[in-house]
């Protein structure tokens, strides 16, 4: 049960945290959220490239593995 709740919260945290921040801070949260949005938009290609690289390494490890046939147990 606890792992399900933590998985649910961690997967929804990118959506929930800014909304809760805005709810509790009101208009004062707008400055920080605007700065965060601006930084994200300026660096969007670097962020996507990093995530693609991590996924590529993951796929390579799962596909090749230490025996050449993959490390995934299924």
Backbone as JSON Lines, residues from 0, in Angstrom:
{"i":0,"aa":"X","n":[0.82,-1.2,0.0],"ca":[0.0,0.0,0.0],"c":[0.86,1.26,0.0]}
{"i":1,"aa":"X","n":[1.87,1.27,0.87],"ca":[2.73,2.46,0.96],"c":[3.52,2.67,-0.31]}
{"i":2,"aa":"X","n":[3.98,1.57,-0.91],"ca":[4.74,1.73,-2.15],"c":[3.85,2.23,-3.28]}
{"i":3,"aa":"X","n":[2.58,1.83,-3.28],"ca":[1.65,2.32,-4.29],"c":[1.39,3.81,-4.15]}
{"i":4,"aa":"X","n":[1.27,4.27,-2.9],"ca":[1.04,5.7,-2.66],"c":[2.28,6.5,-3.05]}
{"i":5,"aa":"X","n":[3.47,6.01,-2.69],"ca":[4.68,6.74,-3.05],"c":[4.9,6.75,-4.56]}
{"i":6,"aa":"X","n":[4.61,5.66,-5.23],"ca":[4.72,5.62,-6.69],"c":[3.72,6.58,-7.33]}
{"i":7,"aa":"X","n":[2.51,6.6,-6.81],"ca":[1.47,7.5,-7.32],"c":[1.9,8.96,-7.13]}
{"i":8,"aa":"X","n":[2.39,9.3,-5.95],"ca":[2.8,10.68,-5.69],"c":[4.01,11.07,-6.53]}
{"i":9,"aa":"X","n":[4.99,10.17,-6.64],"ca":[6.19,10.51,-7.41],"c":[5.88,10.68,-8.9]}
{"i":10,"aa":"X","n":[4.92,9.93,-9.41],"ca":[4.59,10.09,-10.82],"c":[3.75,11.34,-11.07]}
{"i":11,"aa":"X","n":[2.99,11.77,-10.08],"ca":[2.16,12.96,-10.25],"c":[2.82,14.23,-9.7]}
{"i":12,"aa":"X","n":[3.97,14.11,-9.05],"ca":[4.59,15.27,-8.42],"c":[4.91,16.42,-9.39]}
{"i":13,"aa":"X","n":[5.33,16.16,-10.65],"ca":[5.56,17.3,-11.54],"c":[4.29,18.11,-11.82]}
{"i":14,"aa":"X","n":[3.14,17.51,-11.66],"ca":[1.87,18.21,-11.85],"c":[1.35,18.8,-10.55]}
{"i":15,"aa":"X","n":[1.49,18.06,-9.46],"ca":[0.9,18.48,-8.2],"c":[1.68,19.58,-7.49]}
{"i":16,"aa":"X","n":[3.0,19.51,-7.52],"ca":[3.8,20.47,-6.76],"c":[3.59,21.91,-7.23]}
{"i":17,"aa":"X","n":[3.66,22.22,-8.53],"ca":[3.41,23.61,-8.92],"c":[1.99,24.09,-8.58]}
{"i":18,"aa":"X","n":[1.01,23.2,-8.71],"ca":[-0.36,23.59,-8.38],"c":[-0.51,23.86,-6.89]}
{"i":19,"aa":"X","n":[0.07,23.01,-6.06],"ca":[0.01,23.24,-4.61],"c":[0.8,24.47,-4.21]}
{"i":20,"aa":"X","n":[1.94,24.69,-4.87],"ca":[2.74,25.89,-4.59],"c":[1.92,27.15,-4.89]}
{"i":21,"aa":"X","n":[1.23,27.13,-6.01],"ca":[0.39,28.27,-6.39],"c":[-0.78,28.43,-5.42]}
{"i":22,"aa":"X","n":[-1.35,27.32,-4.98],"ca":[-2.47,27.36,-4.05],"c":[-2.07,27.98,-2.72]}
{"i":23,"aa":"X","n":[-0.93,27.6,-2.18],"ca":[-0.52,28.08,-0.86],"c":[0.16,29.44,-0.91]}
{"i":24,"aa":"X","n":[0.89,29.72,-1.97],"ca":[1.63,30.99,-2.04],"c":[0.86,32.09,-2.75]}
{"i":25,"aa":"X","n":[-0.13,31.74,-3.53],"ca":[-0.92,32.74,-4.23],"c":[-0.12,33.45,-5.3]}
{"i":26,"aa":"X","n":[-0.32,34.76,-5.44],"ca":[0.39,35.51,-6.48],"c":[1.91,35.56,-6.29]}
{"i":27,"aa":"X","n":[2.38,35.33,-5.07],"ca":[3.82,35.35,-4.82],"c":[4.52,34.19,-5.54]}
{"i":28,"aa":"X","n":[3.79,33.13,-5.81],"ca":[4.38,31.97,-6.49],"c":[4.62,32.22,-7.97]}
{"i":29,"aa":"X","n":[3.94,33.21,-8.52],"ca":[4.02,33.45,-9.96],"c":[5.44,33.79,-10.41]}
{"i":30,"aa":"X","n":[6.17,34.57,-9.63],"ca":[7.53,34.96,-10.01],"c":[8.44,33.74,-10.12]}
{"i":31,"aa":"X","n":[8.4,32.87,-9.12],"ca":[9.24,31.68,-9.15],"c":[8.83,30.73,-10.27]}
{"i":32,"aa":"X","n":[7.54,30.53,-10.44],"ca":[7.07,29.62,-11.49],"c":[7.39,30.17,-12.88]}
{"i":33,"aa":"X","n":[7.33,31.48,-13.06],"ca":[7.71,32.08,-14.35],"c":[9.2,31.89,-14.63]}
{"i":34,"aa":"X","n":[10.03,32.03,-13.59],"ca":[11.47,31.81,-13.76],"c":[11.75,30.35,-14.1]}
{"i":35,"aa":"X","n":[11.07,29.43,-13.42],"ca":[11.24,28.01,-13.69],"c":[10.8,27.66,-15.12]}
{"i":36,"aa":"X","n":[9.69,28.22,-15.54],"ca":[9.19,28.0,-16.89],"c":[10.19,28.55,-17.93]}
{"i":37,"aa":"X","n":[10.7,29.74,-17.69],"ca":[11.68,30.33,-18.61],"c":[12.94,29.5,-18.72]}
{"i":38,"aa":"X","n":[13.45,29.02,-17.58],"ca":[14.65,28.19,-17.6],"c":[14.39,26.89,-18.36]}
{"i":39,"aa":"X","n":[13.24,26.29,-18.12],"ca":[12.89,25.03,-18.79],"c":[12.78,25.22,-20.3]}
{"i":40,"aa":"X","n":[12.17,26.31,-20.73],"ca":[12.02,26.56,-22.16],"c":[13.36,26.86,-22.82]}
{"i":41,"aa":"X","n":[14.25,27.57,-22.12],"ca":[15.57,27.87,-22.69],"c":[16.44,26.62,-22.81]}
{"i":42,"aa":"X","n":[16.23,25.66,-21.95],"ca":[17.08,24.47,-21.92],"c":[16.33,23.2,-22.34]}
{"i":43,"aa":"X","n":[15.23,23.35,-23.05],"ca":[14.41,22.18,-23.36],"c":[15.14,21.13,-24.2]}
{"i":44,"aa":"X","n":[15.98,21.54,-25.13],"ca":[16.67,20.57,-25.98],"c":[17.77,19.83,-25.2]}
{"i":45,"aa":"X","n":[18.42,20.53,-24.27],"ca":[19.41,19.86,-23.43],"c":[18.73,18.86,-22.5]}
{"i":46,"aa":"X","n":[17.56,19.21,-21.98],"ca":[16.82,18.3,-21.09],"c":[16.38,17.07,-21.87]}
{"i":47,"aa":"X","n":[15.83,17.27,-23.06],"ca":[15.38,16.14,-23.88],"c":[16.57,15.27,-24.29]}
{"i":48,"aa":"X","n":[17.69,15.9,-24.64],"ca":[18.89,15.15,-25.01],"c":[19.41,14.32,-23.85]}
{"i":49,"aa":"X","n":[19.4,14.87,-22.65],"ca":[19.84,14.12,-21.48],"c":[18.93,12.92,-21.23]}
{"i":50,"aa":"X","n":[17.63,13.15,-21.28],"ca":[16.68,12.05,-21.04],"c":[16.81,10.97,-22.12]}
{"i":51,"aa":"X","n":[17.02,11.38,-23.36],"ca":[17.2,10.4,-24.45],"c":[18.49,9.6,-24.24]}
{"i":52,"aa":"X","n":[19.54,10.25,-23.77],"ca":[20.79,9.55,-23.51],"c":[20.64,8.53,-22.39]}
{"i":53,"aa":"X","n":[19.95,8.91,-21.32],"ca":[19.71,7.98,-20.22],"c":[18.89,6.79,-20.71]}
{"i":54,"aa":"X","n":[17.87,7.06,-21.5],"ca":[17.05,5.97,-22.02],"c":[17.83,5.08,-22.97]}
{"i":55,"aa":"X","n":[18.72,5.67,-23.77],"ca":[19.53,4.88,-24.69],"c":[20.48,3.96,-23.92]}
{"i":56,"aa":"X","n":[21.08,4.46,-22.87],"ca":[21.97,3.62,-22.04],"c":[21.16,2.51,-21.39]}
{"i":57,"aa":"X","n":[19.99,2.83,-20.89],"ca":[19.13,1.8,-20.29],"c":[18.78,0.72,-21.31]}
{"i":58,"aa":"X","n":[18.39,1.12,-22.52],"ca":[18.04,0.15,-23.56],"c":[19.25,-0.69,-23.94]}
{"i":59,"aa":"X","n":[20.42,-0.08,-24.01],"ca":[21.63,-0.81,-24.34],"c":[21.96,-1.85,-23.28]}
{"i":60,"aa":"X","n":[21.86,-1.48,-22.02],"ca":[22.13,-2.41,-20.93],"c":[21.11,-3.54,-20.93]}
{"i":61,"aa":"X","n":[19.86,-3.22,-21.12],"ca":[18.82,-4.25,-21.14],"c":[18.95,-5.16,-22.36]}
{"i":62,"aa":"X","n":[19.37,-4.6,-23.48],"ca":[19.46,-5.39,-24.71],"c":[20.71,-6.24,-24.81]}
{"i":63,"aa":"X","n":[21.84,-5.69,-24.38],"ca":[23.09,-6.44,-24.51],"c":[23.4,-7.24,-23.26]}
{"i":64,"aa":"X","n":[23.44,-6.57,-22.14],"ca":[23.69,-7.25,-20.88],"c":[25.1,-7.81,-20.79]}
{"i":65,"aa":"X","n":[25.38,-8.51,-19.71],"ca":[26.73,-9.03,-19.49],"c":[26.98,-10.34,-20.24]}
{"i":66,"aa":"X","n":[25.92,-11.0,-20.7],"ca":[26.08,-12.24,-21.46],"c":[25.77,-12.06,-22.94]}
{"i":67,"aa":"X","n":[25.43,-10.86,-23.34],"ca":[25.15,-10.59,-24.73],"c":[23.72,-10.84,-25.15]}
{"i":68,"aa":"X","n":[22.88,-11.31,-24.24],"ca":[21.5,-11.59,-24.6],"c":[20.51,-10.77,-23.79]}
{"i":69,"aa":"X","n":[20.99,-9.88,-22.99],"ca":[20.11,-9.04,-22.19],"c":[20.1,-9.43,-20.73]}
{"i":70,"aa":"X","n":[19.78,-8.47,-19.89],"ca":[19.75,-8.72,-18.45],"c":[18.35,-8.73,-17.89]}
{"i":71,"aa":"X","n":[17.36,-8.42,-18.72],"ca":[15.99,-8.44,-18.25],"c":[15.56,-9.88,-17.99]}
{"i":72,"aa":"X","n":[14.97,-10.17,-16.85],"ca":[14.63,-11.56,-16.52],"c":[13.48,-12.13,-17.33]}
{"i":73,"aa":"X","n":[12.75,-11.33,-18.06],"ca":[11.65,-11.88,-18.82],"c":[12.16,-12.21,-20.17]}
